[in-house]
Amino acid sequence: MHLINADLHCHSNVSDGTLSPEAVAARACANGVQLWSLTDHDEVGGQHRAHQAANALGMGYLAGSEISVTFAHKTVHIVGLGFDPDDAQLVQGLHETRNGRERRARDMAADLARVGIPGTFEGALKYVGNPDLISRTHFARYMVEIGVCGDPHEVFKKYLTEGKPGFVEHRWAKLADAVRWITEAGGIAVVAHPGRYDFTPNEEYALFTEFKAHGGLGVEVVTGSHTVPEYQKYADMAQEFDLLASRGSDFHDPAESHTDLGTLPALPRSVRPVWDALAHRILMP
């Protein structure tokens, strides 16, 4: 099971990716992915298209979404896998989570205008496939277009993050609610890319402890933003907290993403893959 080429974290233009669900599926298949999940931010609108595309290409499919939550005054992402994408409670919870993005985006644009970068709200909208999901990524693409920075990674070093121009905090879903929506819809909740959150050791331990207490069952161990030492660190934490291990590129765009679909190393042998526990939820061709 460890050797399955599974990519269970990526995005389409239904949220902040640039390719359609069908194009992401085709790229995953071309890169040898055998089990795939499209995990658009706070959205399940592309799930049926992704499922159909995956099966047409011969890949197994798990329904997915990446839910934004607020924990310890920071934004944390919880990936849901293998749930029913038509579950009413989940769909409503994601709708409520998306509310407020436009207001936040306008506040971000106002802050950027104060430092001499006007028009970013309107500019970001050019990159938005789903206006309900306007995000920092869309702002970053526009800021590259107008020459403020050379690439989106430079944008996030200089702008849009805590303490930098254009950062506006948003209150997302509660951790308990996100885990409950996923599990009650028949899926498994997974802590996405834990190495990205810049938590203190105590904060990180508290996140894992609370996540587990609410019924969370997985953690991304091998993911596009983790270093090789972090693969082992989070494999060890998976064992410590008795969590299943997931693997996903967090692919958004062929030019922007550091890691392409299906190109990550295998999970460490010490962990149990999340797809092992979701065999009954995999949608096969």
Buried (B, 14 or more C-beta within 10 A) or exposed (E): EBEBBBBBBBBBBBBBBBBBBBBBBBBBBEBEBBBBBBBBBBBBBBBEBBBBBBBEBEBBBBBBBBBBBBBBEBBBBBBBBBBBBEBEEBBEBBEEBBEEBBEBBBBBBBBBBEEEBBEBBEBBBEBBBBEBBBBBBBBBBBBBEEEBBEEBEBBBEEBBBEEBBBBBEBEBBBBBBBBBBBBBBBBBBBBBBBBBBEBEEEBBBBBBEBBBEBBBBBBBBBBBBBEEEBBBBBBBBBBEBEBBBBBBBBBBBEEBBEBBBBBBEBBBEEBBBBBEBBEEBBBEE
